[in-house]
Amino acid sequence: MKKAMVTLALALPAAGIMITSCQTSGTNVEKAREKLQDAEEQVVVANQELIKSLNDSIQMFKQENGEIITSYEKSMTEIKTKMANNKEENQIILEKKLAMLEQNNEEMKIRLEEYREDGRENWVAFKNEFNHDMEELGTAFKDLTVNNVKK
């Protein structure tokens, strides 16, 4: 009987420890699940903010470059008016260059209007290429308005 009591006295604390440790594991698993759920929610919120930021960037880019394209259109109209009043020898060449610039300007306007958000990587590539093409158009436009003819 003493043996049974000693065994029981040793077994009860061991059983208690085992039951407590099982509850702790369950609690740890539940806490881990809660942390995972919180992290997933934070990822969703971060993705939404990234998409909003990207869309805002696209809209601002379109607005800024749309204004530049519009200013080029106004300047080309002014050049046409001045050309009509002048009888330059190089007017035919100037008219051809101006027509080409107008076409390029219109193509840039269409590209800008038709761009649809297609991921961050595609946006960066489009933006870099568009900026490069706009710089070339601006340079060509400036070259057109500079009078390099020696008299």
C-alpha positions as CSV (number, residue, x, y, z in Angstrom):
1,M,0.0,0.0,0.0
2,K,2.9,2.3,0.8
3,K,4.2,1.6,-2.7
4,A,0.9,2.5,-4.2
5,M,0.8,5.8,-2.3
6,V,4.3,6.7,-3.3
7,T,3.5,5.9,-6.9
8,L,0.3,7.9,-6.7
9,A,2.1,10.8,-5.0
10,L,4.6,10.9,-7.8
11,A,2.1,10.3,-10.6
12,L,-0.2,13.2,-9.6
13,P,2.3,16.0,-10.0
14,A,3.5,14.5,-13.3
15,A,0.0,14.3,-14.6
16,G,-0.6,17.8,-13.5
17,I,2.5,19.0,-15.3
18,M,1.5,17.1,-18.5
19,I,-2.0,18.6,-18.4
20,T,-0.7,22.1,-17.8
21,S,1.9,21.8,-20.6
22,C,-0.8,20.6,-23.0
23,Q,-2.9,23.6,-22.3
24,T,0.1,25.9,-22.8
25,S,0.8,24.4,-26.2
26,G,-2.8,24.9,-27.2
27,T,-2.6,28.5,-25.9
28,N,0.7,29.0,-27.9
29,V,-0.9,27.7,-31.0
30,E,-3.9,30.0,-30.6
31,K,-1.6,33.0,-30.1
32,A,0.4,32.0,-33.1
33,R,-2.8,31.8,-35.2
34,E,-3.8,35.3,-34.0
35,K,-0.4,36.7,-34.9
36,L,-0.6,35.1,-38.3
37,Q,-4.1,36.5,-38.9
38,D,-2.9,40.0,-37.8
39,A,0.1,39.7,-40.2
40,E,-2.1,38.7,-43.0
41,E,-4.4,41.6,-42.4
42,Q,-1.4,44.0,-42.4
43,V,-0.2,42.5,-45.7
44,V,-3.7,43.2,-47.2
45,V,-3.7,46.7,-45.9
46,A,-0.2,47.3,-47.2
47,N,-1.1,46.0,-50.7
48,Q,-4.1,48.2,-50.8
49,E,-2.0,51.2,-49.9
50,L,0.6,50.2,-52.5
51,I,-2.1,50.0,-55.2
52,K,-3.5,53.4,-54.2
53,S,-0.1,54.9,-54.2
54,L,0.6,53.5,-57.7
55,N,-2.7,54.7,-59.0
56,D,-2.0,58.2,-57.6
57,S,1.4,58.2,-59.2
58,I,0.0,57.2,-62.5
59,Q,-2.7,59.9,-62.4
60,M,-0.2,62.6,-61.4
61,F,2.2,61.5,-64.2
62,K,-0.6,61.6,-66.7
63,Q,-1.7,65.1,-65.6
64,E,1.8,66.5,-65.7
65,N,2.7,65.1,-69.1
66,G,-0.8,66.0,-70.4
67,E,-0.1,69.6,-69.6
68,I,3.3,69.4,-71.4
69,I,1.7,67.9,-74.5
70,T,-1.0,70.6,-74.4
71,S,1.7,73.3,-74.2
72,Y,3.4,71.8,-77.2
73,E,0.1,71.9,-79.1
74,K,-0.3,75.6,-78.3
75,S,3.2,76.4,-79.3
76,M,2.8,74.5,-82.6
77,T,-0.3,76.5,-83.3
78,E,1.7,79.7,-82.7
79,I,4.5,78.6,-85.0
80,K,2.0,77.9,-87.7
81,T,0.6,81.4,-87.4
82,K,4.0,82.9,-87.6
83,M,4.9,80.7,-90.6
84,A,1.8,81.9,-92.4
85,N,3.0,85.5,-92.0
86,N,6.6,84.7,-93.1
87,K,7.8,83.8,-96.5
88,E,10.9,81.9,-95.6
89,E,12.9,79.9,-98.1
90,N,12.9,76.9,-95.7
91,Q,9.2,77.0,-95.0
92,I,8.5,73.7,-96.7
93,I,11.1,71.9,-94.6
94,L,9.8,73.7,-91.5
95,E,6.3,72.6,-92.3
96,K,7.3,69.0,-92.7
97,K,9.2,69.0,-89.4
98,L,6.2,70.6,-87.7
99,A,3.9,68.0,-89.2
100,M,6.1,65.3,-87.9
101,L,6.3,66.9,-84.5
102,E,2.5,67.2,-84.4
103,Q,2.1,63.5,-85.2
104,N,4.6,62.5,-82.5
105,N,2.9,64.8,-80.0
106,E,-0.5,63.2,-80.9
107,E,1.0,59.7,-80.5
108,M,2.4,60.6,-77.1
109,K,-1.0,61.9,-76.0
110,I,-2.7,58.7,-77.1
111,R,-0.1,56.5,-75.4
112,L,-0.6,58.5,-72.2
113,E,-4.4,58.3,-72.3
114,E,-4.5,54.6,-73.1
115,Y,-2.1,53.4,-70.4
116,R,-3.8,51.2,-67.9
117,E,-2.3,50.1,-64.6
118,D,-0.6,46.8,-65.2
119,G,1.6,46.2,-62.2
120,R,4.5,48.2,-60.7
121,E,7.2,46.8,-62.9
122,N,5.3,47.6,-66.1
123,W,4.5,51.1,-64.8
124,V,8.2,51.8,-64.1
125,A,9.1,50.6,-67.6
126,F,6.4,52.6,-69.3
127,K,7.3,55.7,-67.3
128,N,11.0,55.5,-68.2
129,E,10.3,54.9,-71.8
130,F,7.6,57.7,-71.9
131,N,9.9,60.2,-70.2
132,H,12.7,59.4,-72.7
133,D,10.4,59.9,-75.6
134,M,9.0,63.1,-74.1
135,E,12.6,64.4,-73.8
136,E,13.3,63.6,-77.4
137,L,10.1,65.4,-78.4
138,G,11.0,68.4,-76.3
139,T,14.5,68.5,-77.9
140,A,13.1,68.3,-81.4
141,F,10.5,71.0,-80.6
142,K,13.2,73.3,-79.2
143,D,15.4,72.6,-82.3
144,L,12.4,73.6,-84.5
145,T,12.0,76.9,-82.8
146,V,15.6,77.9,-82.9
147,N,16.5,79.8,-86.0
148,N,19.9,78.4,-87.1
149,V,19.9,80.0,-90.6
150,K,22.9,82.3,-91.2
151,K,22.1,85.5,-93.0
